[in-house]
Amino acid sequence: MTPVGLEHYLVVSALLFALGLFGVITRRNLLIIYMSLELMLNAANLALVAFSRFNGNLDGQIMVFFIITVAAAEVAVGLALIVALYRKRQTAHVEDLTSLKL
């Protein structure tokens, strides 16, 4: 049995990022787009933690805490926009986002 190396983590991270990017590009529902964005951020977190682990320092793991904080703020603002859009238009599609302009 071969040991799990850095390249294995990076391949999984790249696959997760590609899956998230595919979801952002192809979907029209805002909730699915936000879930895909979170998947992309988690892929970046996985790569940072893997680099940090294999280099023997904690810099990447500290950066992950900042990314998680930004992701939490993004979700709070994003869900508020989705709720406002749904209350006004009864839909959560991207095309209807322009109806929120003042």
N, C-alpha and C positions, 0 to 999 in steps of 0.2 A: 504494500500500500504506500503510495507516494505522499509525502507531507504537503500540506496546503501552503503554498507560497504566495508571495505578493501578487504575482500575475493572475492567480485565481480570483483574488479579491477584486482586482482591477477589471477583470472580464465580467464578473457579476455586476460591478458598479456601472460599467459601460452598457451592459444589457438593460439594467434598470433605467439608466438615463435615456437610452434610446426608446424604451417603452413609454416613458413619460413624455418624451418629445413627440412621439407618434400620437399620443393621446391629446396633447395640446394642439397639434396641427390639424387633426382630423375631426375632433368633436366640436359640437355646437353648444352643448349644455355647459353652463358655467360651473356647476358642481363637479362635473367630470374633468373640466380643465383645471380647476383648483386641486383636485386629487392628483392629477398628472403632474402639476407643478411641485406638489409635496413629494411625489415619487422622485422627481429630478433632484430636489434638495437632499433627500435621503441617499440617493446615489452618490452625490458629492460628499456627504458625510461619511459614507462607507469608504470612499477613496481616501479621504483625509485621515481617518482612523487607521486604515491599513498602512498608509505611508508613515504615520506617526509610530505605529507599532514596529514596523520593520526598520525604521531609522533609530529607534531607541530613545526618542524624545517625546515630550508631551505637547509640542506646539500644535499639531494637527487636532489633538483632542480638545484643546482649549478653543480652537477656532470653531469646532463643532458646536460648542455651547452658544457662541454668538449666532451661528446659522440657525440653531433651534429657536433662539429668541426672535430672530427676524421672521422665521416661518410662523411662529405663533402670532406675531403682530399682523402678518399678511393674512392669515386665516381670519382673524377678528375683523379686519377692515373688509376683506373679500366677502365674508358672510353677511356683513351689514349691507353691502352693495347688492348682494343677491336677494336679500329680504326686501330691500327697497324696490328693486326691479320687480319682484314677484307681486308685491302689494299693488304696484301701479299697473302692470301689464298682464298679470296672471300667467307668466311664463318666465323661464330662466335661460333663454337662448341669447347668444352673443349679439345677434342682429338688433335685438330690442334694447341694448344698452344705450344707444344714442337717444332714446326717449327720456333719459334721466337728465339731459342737459337743461339748464335754466333758461 
